Amino acid sequence: MKNFYQEGPSLSNTFRSDETLQKILKSLLPPEAQKQALPHLDHLGERAVTDMLIWAEEAEAQPPEHIPFDPWGRRIDNIKTSSGWKALERVAAEEGIVATAYDRTWGPASRAYQMALLYLYSPSSAIFSCPLAMTDGAARAIELYGDSDLKSRALPHLLSRDPKNFWTAGQWMTERSGGSDVSGTSTDAHPFTGTSAFGATHSLHGTKWFTSATTSQMALTLARPEGAPAGSKGLALFFLELRNDHGQLNNIQIHRLKDKLGTKALPTAELSLSGTPARMIGSAGEGVKRIASVLNITRIYNSICAVGHMRRCLDLAQSYSRKRHAFGKLLIDHPLHKTTLDSLEADFRRCISFCFLVADLLGKEEVGEASASEKILLRVLTPILKLYTAKKTIHIASEVVEMFGGAGYIEDTGVPRLLRDAQVFSIWEGTTNVLSLDMLRAFEKDQAWQVLEEFLVRSMGATNEQLTKFKSLQRLGPEEKEQQARDIAFLIADTISSAAQKQFKV
């Protein structure tokens, strides 16, 4: 074995190689939609393993840098990003990663088409999918709750396919007191008395401990208007633009960029608002209710990006298994190795099926075609989908790193990043426990137990044993349900994903 050099894994067009995705889309998209969507997806699948892959590597190699002062000592708080990061933003606009969902050319199927684009884009985006999630969420919140003036100002940017006109959005909720629990929000909103290009109603004062996509042009945030009560019921939702017409930050001071476990290319900052102009969306006290529409979108994005990450991990593992020899034969020819890979592939198929089942429900709701029971299903399944796909992704990433052996632990192979980046999926937009409790609230508030049971029976996605277990869980007391909330969530996820696989025949 002198002068032996191992050949690394390679990637091919990620749409052509994904038979599961193709089957799902042929089930969800009308024939006319397929004529437009499938060639587009094939095109993006090729970009994901060519130019996008190069730009993603550049973005990872050149993480964002905070420049607090100019050479003469003036406070500027610029965040410098790589040319690769900027190129990935251009791709997002050009390919309509957000805009496709709002064209609604194909009715509810527009969401499935758009989520398929996101699924292919995300693994080669250096996590630019994060600002896109918040951009989509902001667009939906403004579409639902913004007045005509705000819609005409923001939506043409958020939904643009022109990179020069395209805006991304941040979502600034996390403060020192908490992230998912926003009841302790200390950012105050005072009446605004100055002039504003976007019709500011308030000026915001407070510190946001964690702000993703801090290079975005706008953000949605929560703050407490003067005189509002303590707790989450006193919060309002606000729209703000980060910079004024002169390119200066609108009374925003960036303290530092966060040094994170993964997602290194994504600018995430701690900042203070010191009289930042902002415009209230809706009324005081409606903030948490209004931001829920954003969270529904971002949690589904999180899930789609998680299965995209799974697919990238598995594609690399499949390729390497056909190149690496050990104990006299290729890895793929060892029965135990193949069994392990097959098990991970089965998890992937369950997760992607579950994702597109929920994406279809979202599409129906957005175009007014969802029934009352489908709306309840969307509400209760979204947190379950997010927690389930996140945990499965971490497991798959860990197994894939292990499949590479020692090379999987060496940074310059790029393999360790798969595991570091996977961990974020269970943290962003609600941890596993937070989402499990959110699921329970949906069950109680929306009376979703019966709706879910009827769906499982109708879809034939549950075994008799699972249905019996499901009915027994309904009879638990409140404290017992909370203690077993994770188990309930995973039981439902396993059952729903099986039903989705039957529906899509994958």
matplotlib code that plots the C-alpha trace (Angstrom):
import matplotlib.pyplot as plt

x = [0.0, 2.9, 2.0, -1.7, -4.0, -7.7, -10.1, -12.6, -16.4, -18.0, -21.4, -23.7, -26.8, -28.8, -32.2, -31.4, -30.0, -33.0, -35.7, -37.7, -38.0, -39.0, -41.8, -43.1, -43.2, -45.0, -47.6, -48.1, -47.5, -50.2, -48.8, -48.6, -46.7, -44.3, -43.4, -42.1, -40.9, -38.9, -36.5, -36.0, -35.2, -32.8, -31.1, -30.8, -29.6, -26.7, -25.9, -25.8, -22.8, -21.0, -20.9, -22.8, -20.5, -17.5, -19.2, -20.2, -16.7, -15.5, -18.1, -17.1, -13.4, -14.0, -16.5, -18.1, -16.1, -17.4, -15.7, -16.9, -14.9, -13.7, -10.0, -10.7, -12.5, -16.1, -18.5, -19.7, -20.5, -20.1, -20.3, -17.9, -19.0, -17.2, -17.9, -19.1, -21.8, -23.0, -23.0, -25.2, -27.6, -27.8, -28.6, -31.5, -33.0, -32.4, -33.8, -36.9, -36.2, -38.7, -40.7, -41.9, -44.2, -45.9, -46.4, -49.1, -49.3, -50.0, -52.2, -51.3, -48.7, -46.6, -45.4, -44.3, -42.4, -40.8, -39.8, -38.2, -36.1, -35.1, -34.3, -31.8, -30.4, -29.8, -27.0, -24.8, -25.8, -23.5, -26.7, -27.9, -31.2, -31.5, -32.0, -34.3, -36.5, -37.0, -37.5, -40.3, -41.8, -41.6, -43.3, -46.1, -46.6, -46.7, -49.0, -51.4, -51.2, -49.5, -51.4, -51.3, -48.6, -46.2, -47.1, -46.2, -42.9, -41.6, -43.1, -41.7, -38.2, -38.8, -40.3, -37.9, -36.0, -33.7, -30.6, -30.2, -33.7, -33.9, -34.2, -33.7, -35.2, -34.0, -36.1, -35.0, -36.7, -34.0, -32.9, -30.7, -33.8, -34.7, -35.4, -38.5, -39.8, -40.3, -42.4, -39.3, -38.7, -37.2, -37.1, -39.3, -41.3, -41.8, -43.9, -41.8, -41.7, -39.2, -39.4, -39.2, -39.1, -41.2, -43.8, -42.2, -44.7, -42.3, -38.6, -37.2, -34.8, -33.2, -30.7, -31.1, -28.8, -29.0, -30.0, -29.6, -29.1, -27.8, -26.8, -30.4, -32.2, -35.1, -36.2, -39.2, -38.9, -40.9, -41.0, -43.2, -45.1, -45.4, -48.1, -48.4, -48.6, -45.8, -45.4, -46.0, -49.5, -48.0, -45.8, -46.3, -44.7, -42.6, -41.1, -37.8, -35.3, -31.6, -30.2, -31.3, -31.1, -27.4, -26.5, -26.1, -27.5, -30.7, -29.6, -28.4, -25.1, -23.5, -21.6, -20.1, -20.6, -21.4, -18.8, -21.0, -20.5, -21.4, -23.0, -19.8, -20.6, -23.8, -23.6, -25.2, -24.8, -25.6, -26.8, -28.6, -31.4, -31.1, -34.1, -34.4, -37.4, -39.9, -43.4, -46.0, -47.7, -51.2, -52.0, -50.3, -50.6, -50.8, -47.1, -46.9, -50.0, -48.6, -45.1, -46.7, -47.2, -43.4, -42.6, -44.8, -42.8, -39.4, -40.1, -41.0, -37.9, -35.9, -37.4, -36.8, -33.2, -32.7, -33.7, -31.6, -28.7, -29.5, -29.5, -26.1, -24.6, -26.0, -24.9, -21.3, -21.5, -22.9, -20.2, -17.4, -18.7, -18.2, -14.6, -13.2, -11.8, -11.5, -10.9, -10.6, -13.7, -15.6, -17.4, -20.7, -20.1, -19.9, -23.4, -23.3, -22.2, -24.9, -27.5, -26.5, -26.8, -30.1, -31.4, -30.3, -31.9, -35.2, -35.1, -34.5, -37.5, -39.8, -38.6, -38.9, -42.3, -43.4, -42.0, -43.9, -47.1, -46.9, -45.7, -48.8, -51.0, -49.3, -49.8, -53.5, -53.9, -52.2, -54.5, -57.7, -58.2, -57.5, -60.4, -60.9, -59.3, -56.4, -55.7, -55.7, -53.3, -51.0, -50.9, -50.2, -47.9, -45.5, -43.8, -43.7, -42.1, -39.5, -38.4, -38.5, -36.4, -33.9, -33.2, -33.0, -30.6, -28.2, -28.3, -27.6, -24.8, -23.1, -23.4, -22.0, -19.0, -18.4, -18.6, -15.6, -13.5, -10.5, -11.0, -14.5, -12.8, -10.3, -11.5, -10.0, -12.1, -15.2, -16.9, -16.9, -18.8, -21.7, -22.1, -21.4, -24.0, -26.6, -26.8, -28.4, -31.6, -32.7, -32.0, -33.3, -37.0, -37.6, -35.8, -37.2, -38.8, -40.2, -41.8, -43.2, -45.0, -46.2, -47.7, -49.6, -51.0, -52.2, -53.9, -55.7, -56.6, -57.5, -59.0, -56.6, -56.6, -59.7, -58.7, -55.3, -56.9, -59.4, -56.5, -54.5, -57.5, -58.4, -54.8, -54.2, -50.9, -51.1, -51.1, -53.8, -51.1, -50.2, -53.9, -54.4, -51.4, -52.5, -55.9, -54.4, -52.2, -55.3, -56.5, -53.4, -53.7, -52.0, -48.8, -48.4, -48.8, -46.1, -43.8, -44.3, -44.6, -41.4, -42.6, -46.0, -44.4, -42.1, -45.0, -47.1, -44.1, -43.3, -47.0, -47.6, -44.4, -45.5, -48.8, -47.0, -44.8, -47.9, -49.4, -46.3, -45.5, -41.9]
y = [0.0, 2.4, 5.8, 5.1, 8.1, 7.8, 9.4, 11.6, 11.5, 13.3, 14.8, 14.7, 16.7, 16.5, 16.6, 13.8, 11.5, 12.0, 9.5, 10.1, 13.9, 13.2, 10.8, 13.2, 16.1, 14.0, 13.3, 16.9, 19.0, 19.1, 18.0, 21.6, 22.6, 19.8, 21.1, 24.3, 23.0, 19.9, 21.5, 24.3, 21.9, 20.0, 23.3, 24.2, 20.6, 21.1, 24.6, 23.1, 20.9, 23.4, 27.1, 27.2, 24.6, 26.8, 29.9, 28.0, 26.9, 30.5, 31.7, 29.1, 29.9, 33.6, 34.1, 37.5, 40.1, 43.0, 46.3, 48.7, 51.8, 53.4, 54.4, 57.8, 56.5, 57.0, 54.2, 52.4, 48.8, 47.3, 43.5, 42.4, 39.2, 37.2, 37.5, 33.8, 34.8, 37.6, 35.2, 32.8, 35.7, 36.4, 32.8, 32.9, 35.9, 34.6, 31.2, 32.5, 30.5, 32.8, 34.3, 31.0, 30.4, 33.8, 33.6, 31.0, 30.2, 26.6, 27.2, 25.2, 23.3, 26.5, 25.8, 22.3, 23.6, 26.3, 24.0, 21.6, 24.5, 25.3, 21.7, 21.6, 25.1, 24.8, 22.2, 24.3, 27.7, 28.0, 28.4, 31.4, 29.5, 31.0, 34.6, 33.2, 31.5, 34.8, 36.6, 34.2, 34.5, 38.3, 38.3, 36.2, 38.3, 41.5, 39.9, 38.9, 41.9, 44.8, 47.7, 48.5, 51.1, 48.6, 45.9, 48.1, 49.1, 45.7, 42.9, 43.9, 43.7, 40.5, 38.7, 40.1, 37.9, 40.8, 40.5, 44.3, 44.8, 41.7, 42.2, 39.6, 40.0, 39.3, 38.1, 39.7, 38.2, 36.7, 38.9, 38.1, 36.9, 34.2, 33.1, 31.0, 32.6, 36.2, 37.2, 38.9, 41.1, 44.4, 46.3, 49.4, 51.2, 54.9, 57.1, 58.3, 62.0, 62.3, 61.6, 58.2, 56.9, 53.9, 55.4, 54.7, 54.8, 54.1, 54.3, 51.1, 51.0, 47.7, 45.0, 41.9, 39.2, 37.1, 38.5, 36.2, 37.7, 41.0, 42.1, 42.1, 45.2, 44.9, 43.0, 42.0, 42.3, 42.3, 45.3, 46.6, 49.8, 52.4, 51.5, 47.9, 45.2, 42.9, 39.5, 38.3, 39.8, 43.3, 42.8, 44.2, 43.3, 45.9, 46.3, 48.2, 49.0, 48.7, 51.6, 55.0, 56.6, 57.4, 53.8, 54.4, 52.1, 53.5, 54.0, 50.4, 49.5, 46.1, 44.8, 41.7, 38.7, 35.5, 32.7, 29.7, 25.9, 25.8, 27.9, 30.0, 31.8, 33.2, 36.7, 36.5, 39.5, 41.0, 44.6, 47.5, 49.6, 53.2, 55.0, 52.9, 53.9, 51.1, 50.6, 48.7, 45.8, 45.3, 46.5, 46.5, 43.2, 41.2, 40.7, 37.0, 36.2, 38.0, 36.5, 33.1, 33.3, 33.9, 30.9, 28.6, 29.4, 29.3, 26.0, 24.4, 25.9, 24.4, 21.0, 21.2, 22.4, 19.6, 16.9, 18.7, 18.4, 14.7, 14.1, 15.8, 13.7, 10.5, 11.4, 11.9, 8.6, 6.7, 8.0, 7.3, 3.8, 3.0, 4.3, 3.2, -0.3, -2.0, -5.6, -6.7, -5.1, -1.8, -0.5, -0.8, -4.5, -5.1, -6.2, -4.4, -1.1, -1.4, -2.2, 0.9, 3.1, 1.6, 2.4, 6.0, 6.2, 4.9, 7.7, 10.2, 9.0, 9.2, 12.8, 14.1, 12.6, 14.2, 17.6, 17.7, 16.6, 19.6, 21.9, 20.8, 21.8, 25.2, 25.7, 24.9, 27.3, 30.2, 30.0, 29.5, 25.8, 24.2, 22.7, 23.4, 20.1, 20.7, 24.0, 22.3, 19.6, 22.3, 23.9, 20.8, 19.0, 21.9, 21.8, 18.0, 18.0, 20.5, 18.6, 15.2, 16.2, 18.1, 15.1, 12.7, 15.0, 15.1, 11.3, 10.9, 13.5, 11.7, 8.3, 9.7, 11.3, 7.9, 6.2, 8.2, 6.9, 9.1, 11.3, 12.2, 13.8, 15.9, 19.5, 20.0, 17.1, 19.2, 16.2, 17.5, 20.6, 18.3, 17.5, 21.0, 22.5, 19.8, 20.7, 24.0, 22.4, 21.4, 24.8, 27.4, 28.1, 26.1, 23.3, 19.8, 20.3, 23.8, 22.4, 19.3, 21.7, 23.8, 20.7, 20.0, 23.6, 23.1, 19.8, 21.5, 24.8, 23.5, 20.1, 18.5, 14.9, 13.9, 15.6, 13.8, 10.5, 10.8, 11.6, 8.6, 6.3, 7.8, 7.6, 4.1, 5.4, 3.9, 0.3, -0.8, -0.9, 2.8, 3.9, 2.1, 3.9, 7.2, 6.9, 6.0, 9.1, 11.3, 10.1, 11.2, 14.0, 17.4, 16.7, 13.2, 14.6, 17.1, 14.5, 12.3, 15.1, 14.1, 10.5, 11.7, 13.9, 11.1, 8.6, 11.0, 11.8, 8.1, 7.5, 10.6, 10.0, 6.5, 7.8, 10.3, 7.6, 5.7, 8.8, 9.5, 5.9, 6.2]
z = [0.0, -0.6, -2.0, -1.4, -1.3, -0.5, -2.9, -1.2, -1.7, -4.6, -5.2, -8.3, -9.2, -6.0, -7.8, -10.3, -7.6, -5.2, -6.3, -3.1, -3.7, -7.3, -6.3, -3.7, -6.2, -8.8, -6.2, -5.1, -8.2, -11.0, -14.4, -15.7, -12.6, -13.1, -16.6, -15.0, -11.7, -12.5, -15.0, -12.6, -9.8, -12.0, -12.8, -9.1, -8.2, -10.6, -9.2, -5.7, -6.6, -8.8, -8.4, -5.1, -3.5, -4.3, -2.9, 0.3, 0.9, 0.5, 2.9, 5.5, 5.1, 5.4, 8.3, 8.9, 10.6, 12.8, 12.1, 14.9, 13.8, 10.7, 10.4, 12.0, 15.0, 13.9, 15.1, 11.9, 13.1, 9.7, 9.3, 6.5, 4.7, 2.0, -1.7, -1.5, 1.0, -1.2, -4.2, -2.3, -1.6, -5.3, -6.1, -3.6, -5.3, -8.9, -8.2, -6.3, -3.2, -1.3, -4.2, -5.7, -2.7, -3.2, -6.9, -6.1, -9.8, -8.9, -5.9, -2.8, -4.8, -5.0, -1.4, -2.2, -5.3, -3.2, -0.4, -2.9, -4.1, -0.5, 0.1, -2.8, -2.0, 1.7, 2.0, -0.4, 1.1, 4.1, 6.0, 4.0, 4.3, 7.8, 6.6, 3.9, 6.6, 8.4, 5.1, 4.2, 7.7, 7.6, 4.1, 5.5, 8.6, 6.6, 4.0, 6.8, 9.2, 7.5, 6.1, 2.4, 2.8, 4.6, 2.1, -0.8, 0.8, 2.0, -0.1, -3.5, -1.9, 0.1, -2.9, -5.5, -8.0, -8.7, -6.5, -6.6, -5.2, -2.9, 0.8, 3.6, 7.0, 10.6, 13.5, 16.8, 19.8, 22.0, 24.9, 27.9, 29.8, 27.3, 23.7, 23.5, 26.7, 25.6, 28.6, 30.1, 27.0, 28.3, 25.0, 25.4, 22.6, 23.0, 20.7, 17.7, 17.0, 14.2, 10.4, 8.9, 5.4, 6.4, 8.7, 12.1, 15.0, 17.9, 18.9, 20.4, 23.4, 24.5, 23.9, 21.7, 22.8, 19.6, 16.2, 13.2, 9.8, 11.1, 7.7, 6.5, 5.4, 7.8, 10.9, 12.8, 16.6, 19.8, 22.2, 25.0, 24.3, 27.1, 29.6, 28.4, 31.1, 32.0, 30.5, 26.9, 26.8, 26.8, 23.7, 20.2, 16.9, 15.1, 11.7, 11.4, 8.7, 9.8, 7.8, 6.8, 3.3, 4.0, 4.7, 8.4, 11.1, 12.5, 16.1, 16.3, 18.0, 17.3, 20.3, 18.9, 16.6, 18.3, 18.3, 17.7, 17.6, 13.9, 11.2, 11.2, 7.9, 9.2, 10.8, 14.3, 16.5, 20.0, 19.6, 21.3, 20.0, 21.2, 19.8, 16.7, 14.6, 14.2, 13.0, 14.9, 13.1, 14.5, 18.0, 21.4, 23.1, 19.8, 19.4, 20.3, 18.3, 15.2, 15.5, 15.5, 11.7, 11.4, 13.6, 11.6, 8.5, 10.1, 11.9, 8.6, 7.0, 9.8, 9.0, 5.3, 5.8, 8.3, 5.7, 3.1, 5.6, 6.1, 2.3, 2.0, 4.8, 3.3, -0.3, 1.0, 3.0, 0.0, -2.2, 0.3, 0.9, -2.8, -2.7, 0.6, 1.0, 4.4, 5.3, 1.7, 0.2, -0.3, 2.7, 0.9, 0.4, 4.2, 5.3, 8.6, 7.0, 4.3, 7.0, 8.9, 5.8, 4.9, 8.4, 8.0, 4.5, 6.0, 8.6, 5.8, 3.8, 6.9, 7.6, 4.0, 3.6, 6.9, 5.7, 2.4, 4.1, 6.3, 3.4, 1.5, 4.5, 4.6, 0.9, 1.3, 4.2, 2.4, -0.6, 1.5, 0.5, 3.9, 5.8, 9.5, 10.4, 8.0, 9.8, 13.1, 11.8, 10.5, 13.9, 15.9, 13.4, 12.8, 16.2, 16.0, 12.6, 13.7, 16.8, 15.0, 11.9, 14.1, 16.3, 13.3, 11.6, 14.5, 14.7, 11.0, 11.0, 13.9, 12.2, 8.9, 10.7, 12.2, 8.8, 7.7, 10.6, 11.5, 8.4, 9.7, 12.7, 10.7, 10.0, 6.6, 5.1, 5.8, 7.5, 11.1, 10.0, 9.2, 12.8, 14.2, 11.8, 12.5, 16.2, 15.4, 14.1, 17.5, 19.0, 16.6, 16.7, 19.8, 21.6, 21.7, 25.2, 24.2, 21.1, 22.9, 25.3, 22.4, 20.9, 24.1, 24.1, 20.5, 21.6, 24.4, 22.7, 19.3, 20.4, 18.0, 19.6, 17.7, 14.5, 14.5, 15.4, 12.5, 10.1, 11.3, 10.8, 7.4, 6.1, 7.5, 8.7, 12.2, 13.5, 15.9, 18.6, 17.9, 17.9, 21.2, 22.7, 21.2, 22.9, 26.2, 26.0, 25.6, 29.0, 30.9, 33.4, 32.6, 34.6, 33.2, 29.7, 30.3, 31.7, 28.6, 26.1, 24.2, 24.0, 22.7, 20.1, 18.8, 18.7, 16.7, 14.4, 13.7, 12.9, 10.8, 8.8, 8.0, 6.8, 4.6, 3.1, 2.2, 0.6, -1.5, -2.1, -1.0]

ax = plt.figure().add_subplot(projection="3d")
ax.plot(x, y, z, "-o")
ax.set_aspect("equal")
plt.show()
